[in-house]
Amino acid sequence: MELETEKTNPNPAAALHPTRILIAEDDIPLASFLQRALGNDRYAVDLVHDGEAALQLLTEAHYDLLILDLNLPRLDGLALLREIRPSGSRIPVLVLTARSRVEDRITALDSGADDCLTKPFSLQELTARIRAILRRNHERPQPGPLQVADLVLSAEEHRAERSGKKLDLTAKEFALLEYLMANARHPVTREMIMENVWREHYDGRSNLVDVYVKYLRDKVDLDFPTKLVHTIRGIGYVLTEN
């Protein structure tokens, strides 16, 4: 693994309020190295080597970031994500994985990860991604219930329902619905959705946004007489009751 030591930008708030990071990684030499390296950047780092220990710590203490290996013993990374996200946890999660298939990374993101980094990786890239995730999370507004007609979404509880019926959404579908509801009655382009939900630049050849909007429509609109998710030809989409 390419783990280059380098001088990263220091953690600016560390002197007063140390950023707390939990690393869940069963490769003990790698985990110890990351703990030392991030500690040198003045992060407060705790370390566990299996999923059950990570889940226990997450229920007992506050962390600002979880660095999560997928191949953990006792409770693997995907299972851990599927435990904490439905419970309402909004802790940012950076997944580390040796799995190179795109499908595996998509599964991790849909299960609630904020970012994925494939092994082997450089320490410089890891710390840059950590800073980006923490920056986005710091800028994220405090969650509050959103409502359009009979559709209600609570980011804090990680719950969406329509006419009192809970909607069974994947993490990415939930994020897409949250973005559309936050911009209710205002058209959003595919570019805007890709940059704000996937945090990637839009490739005009990709139909990823359209596919996920269809998934969302099947759950939000299919069983209800009033349709809320609308296509605006040549522009994108809008969520509105009119």
C-alpha positions as CSV (number, residue, x, y, z in Angstrom):
1,M,0.0,0.0,0.0
2,E,1.2,3.5,-0.9
3,L,1.2,5.2,2.4
4,E,3.5,8.2,2.0
5,T,4.2,10.3,5.1
6,E,3.7,14.0,4.3
7,K,3.0,17.2,6.1
8,T,-0.8,17.8,5.8
9,N,-2.7,21.0,6.6
10,P,-3.2,21.0,10.4
11,N,-6.6,20.5,11.9
12,P,-7.4,24.2,12.6
13,A,-9.9,23.7,15.4
14,A,-7.9,21.0,17.2
15,A,-6.5,23.3,19.8
16,L,-9.9,24.1,21.3
17,H,-12.1,21.3,20.1
18,P,-10.2,18.2,18.8
19,T,-11.9,16.5,15.9
20,R,-12.7,12.9,17.0
21,I,-12.2,10.2,14.5
22,L,-13.0,6.5,14.9
23,I,-11.1,4.1,12.7
24,A,-12.6,0.6,12.3
25,E,-9.9,-1.4,10.5
26,D,-8.9,-5.1,11.1
27,D,-5.4,-4.6,9.4
28,I,-3.6,-3.8,12.7
29,P,-0.4,-2.4,11.2
30,L,-2.4,-0.2,8.8
31,A,-4.8,0.9,11.5
32,S,-1.9,1.8,13.9
33,F,-0.1,3.7,11.1
34,L,-3.3,5.7,10.4
35,Q,-3.8,6.4,14.0
36,R,-0.3,7.8,14.4
37,A,-0.5,9.8,11.2
38,L,-3.8,11.4,11.9
39,G,-2.7,12.0,15.5
40,N,0.2,14.0,14.2
41,D,-2.4,16.2,12.4
42,R,-3.9,16.7,15.9
43,Y,-7.0,14.6,15.4
44,A,-8.2,12.6,18.4
45,V,-8.2,9.1,17.0
46,D,-9.8,5.9,18.5
47,L,-9.1,2.5,17.0
48,V,-11.1,-0.7,16.8
49,H,-10.6,-3.9,14.8
50,D,-14.1,-5.3,14.4
51,G,-17.6,-4.1,13.6
52,E,-19.2,-4.9,16.9
53,A,-16.7,-2.9,18.8
54,A,-17.2,0.0,16.4
55,L,-21.0,-0.1,16.9
56,Q,-20.5,-0.1,20.6
57,L,-18.3,2.9,20.6
58,L,-20.6,4.8,18.3
59,T,-23.5,4.3,20.7
60,E,-21.4,5.5,23.7
61,A,-19.5,8.5,22.4
62,H,-19.6,11.3,19.8
63,Y,-17.3,11.1,16.8
64,D,-17.0,13.6,14.0
65,L,-15.9,11.0,11.4
66,L,-15.9,7.2,11.0
67,I,-13.2,5.6,8.8
68,L,-14.6,2.2,8.0
69,D,-13.1,-0.9,6.4
70,L,-15.7,-3.0,4.7
71,N,-14.1,-6.4,5.5
72,L,-14.4,-6.3,9.3
73,P,-14.9,-9.4,11.4
74,R,-18.0,-10.0,13.6
75,L,-19.9,-7.2,11.9
76,D,-18.8,-6.2,8.4
77,G,-18.7,-2.6,7.2
78,L,-21.9,-2.7,5.2
79,A,-23.8,-4.3,8.0
80,L,-22.5,-1.6,10.4
81,L,-23.7,1.1,8.0
82,R,-27.1,-0.6,7.8
83,E,-27.3,-0.6,11.6
84,I,-26.4,3.1,12.2
85,R,-28.2,4.9,9.3
86,P,-31.7,3.7,10.0
87,S,-31.2,4.7,13.7
88,G,-30.7,8.3,12.5
89,S,-26.9,8.6,12.8
90,R,-25.6,11.3,10.5
91,I,-21.9,10.7,11.3
92,P,-19.8,11.2,8.1
93,V,-18.4,7.8,7.0
94,L,-15.3,7.3,4.8
95,V,-15.1,3.7,3.6
96,L,-11.8,2.0,2.9
97,T,-12.1,-1.0,0.7
98,A,-9.8,-3.4,-1.2
99,R,-12.8,-4.2,-3.5
100,S,-12.1,-2.7,-6.9
101,R,-15.5,-3.3,-8.5
102,V,-17.6,-0.2,-9.1
103,E,-20.7,-2.1,-7.9
104,D,-19.1,-2.5,-4.4
105,R,-18.5,1.2,-4.1
106,I,-22.0,2.0,-5.2
107,T,-23.4,-0.5,-2.6
108,A,-21.4,1.3,0.1
109,L,-22.6,4.7,-0.9
110,D,-26.2,3.5,-1.1
111,S,-25.8,2.0,2.3
112,G,-24.9,5.4,3.8
113,A,-21.2,6.0,3.2
114,D,-20.2,9.6,2.3
115,D,-17.1,8.7,0.4
116,C,-15.1,5.6,-0.7
117,L,-11.3,5.2,-1.0
118,T,-9.9,2.1,-2.7
119,K,-6.8,0.4,-1.3
120,P,-4.0,0.9,-1.9
121,F,-4.2,4.7,-1.3
122,S,-1.8,7.5,-0.4
123,L,-2.0,9.2,3.0
124,Q,-2.1,12.5,1.2
125,E,-5.3,11.6,-0.6
126,L,-6.8,10.1,2.6
127,T,-6.2,13.3,4.6
128,A,-7.5,15.5,1.7
129,R,-10.7,13.4,1.7
130,I,-11.1,13.7,5.4
131,R,-10.8,17.5,5.3
132,A,-13.3,17.6,2.5
133,I,-15.9,15.5,4.3
134,L,-15.5,17.4,7.6
135,R,-15.8,20.7,5.7
136,R,-19.0,19.6,4.0
137,N,-20.4,18.3,7.3
138,H,-19.5,21.6,9.0
139,E,-21.3,23.6,6.3
140,R,-24.4,21.3,6.4
141,P,-27.4,23.2,7.9
142,Q,-29.0,21.8,11.0
143,P,-31.5,19.2,10.0
144,G,-35.1,19.9,10.3
145,P,-38.4,18.4,9.0
146,L,-39.2,19.2,5.4
147,Q,-42.7,18.9,4.1
148,V,-44.4,19.2,0.7
149,A,-48.1,18.3,0.6
150,D,-48.4,15.0,2.5
151,L,-44.7,14.1,2.0
152,V,-42.6,14.6,5.1
153,L,-38.9,14.1,5.5
154,S,-36.9,14.2,8.8
155,A,-33.1,14.2,8.2
156,E,-32.5,14.0,11.9
157,E,-34.5,10.8,12.2
158,H,-33.5,9.6,8.7
159,R,-37.2,9.0,8.0
160,A,-39.5,9.9,5.1
161,E,-43.2,9.2,4.9
162,R,-46.2,10.1,2.7
163,S,-49.7,10.2,4.2
164,G,-48.2,8.7,7.3
165,K,-46.8,5.7,5.4
166,K,-43.0,5.2,5.8
167,L,-41.1,5.2,2.6
168,D,-38.4,2.5,2.3
169,L,-35.6,4.4,0.7
170,T,-31.9,3.6,0.2
171,A,-29.4,6.1,1.5
172,K,-28.9,7.6,-1.9
173,E,-32.6,7.8,-2.6
174,F,-33.1,9.5,0.7
175,A,-30.3,12.1,-0.1
176,L,-31.9,12.7,-3.5
177,L,-35.3,13.3,-2.0
178,E,-33.9,15.5,0.7
179,Y,-32.2,17.7,-2.0
180,L,-35.4,17.9,-4.1
181,M,-37.5,18.8,-1.0
182,A,-34.9,21.4,0.1
183,N,-35.4,23.0,-3.3
184,A,-39.2,22.3,-3.5
185,R,-41.0,24.2,-6.2
186,H,-37.7,25.3,-7.8
187,P,-36.4,23.4,-10.8
188,V,-33.0,21.7,-10.4
189,T,-30.8,20.5,-13.2
190,R,-29.1,17.1,-13.5
191,E,-25.8,18.9,-13.0
192,M,-27.0,20.4,-9.8
193,I,-28.3,17.0,-8.5
194,M,-25.1,15.2,-9.5
195,E,-22.9,17.8,-7.8
196,N,-25.0,18.1,-4.6
197,V,-26.1,14.5,-4.1
198,W,-23.2,12.5,-5.6
199,R,-20.5,15.2,-5.1
200,E,-19.3,14.5,-8.7
201,H,-19.3,16.4,-11.9
202,Y,-22.1,15.6,-14.3
203,D,-21.3,13.5,-17.3
204,G,-23.9,14.3,-20.0
205,R,-23.6,10.7,-21.3
206,S,-24.7,9.2,-17.9
207,N,-28.3,8.4,-17.0
208,L,-27.5,7.9,-13.3
209,V,-29.6,10.8,-12.2
210,D,-32.6,9.7,-14.3
211,V,-32.4,6.2,-13.0
212,Y,-32.5,7.3,-9.4
213,V,-35.3,9.7,-10.0
214,K,-37.3,6.8,-11.4
215,Y,-36.5,4.7,-8.3
216,L,-37.7,7.7,-6.2
217,R,-40.9,8.1,-8.2
218,D,-41.8,4.5,-7.8
219,K,-41.7,4.9,-4.0
220,V,-42.9,8.5,-3.6
221,D,-45.6,8.8,-6.3
222,L,-46.6,5.4,-7.6
223,D,-49.3,4.6,-5.0
224,F,-50.6,8.1,-4.6
225,P,-53.0,10.1,-6.8
226,T,-51.1,13.4,-6.5
227,K,-47.7,13.2,-8.2
228,L,-45.0,15.3,-6.7
229,V,-41.8,14.5,-8.7
230,H,-42.1,16.2,-12.1
231,T,-39.8,16.3,-15.2
232,I,-39.2,19.7,-16.7
233,R,-38.2,19.0,-20.3
234,G,-34.8,20.4,-21.3
235,I,-34.0,21.5,-17.7
236,G,-34.3,18.7,-15.1
237,Y,-36.7,18.0,-12.3
238,V,-38.9,19.7,-9.7
239,L,-40.7,18.5,-6.6
240,T,-44.0,20.3,-6.2
241,E,-47.6,19.6,-5.4
242,N,-48.8,21.7,-8.4
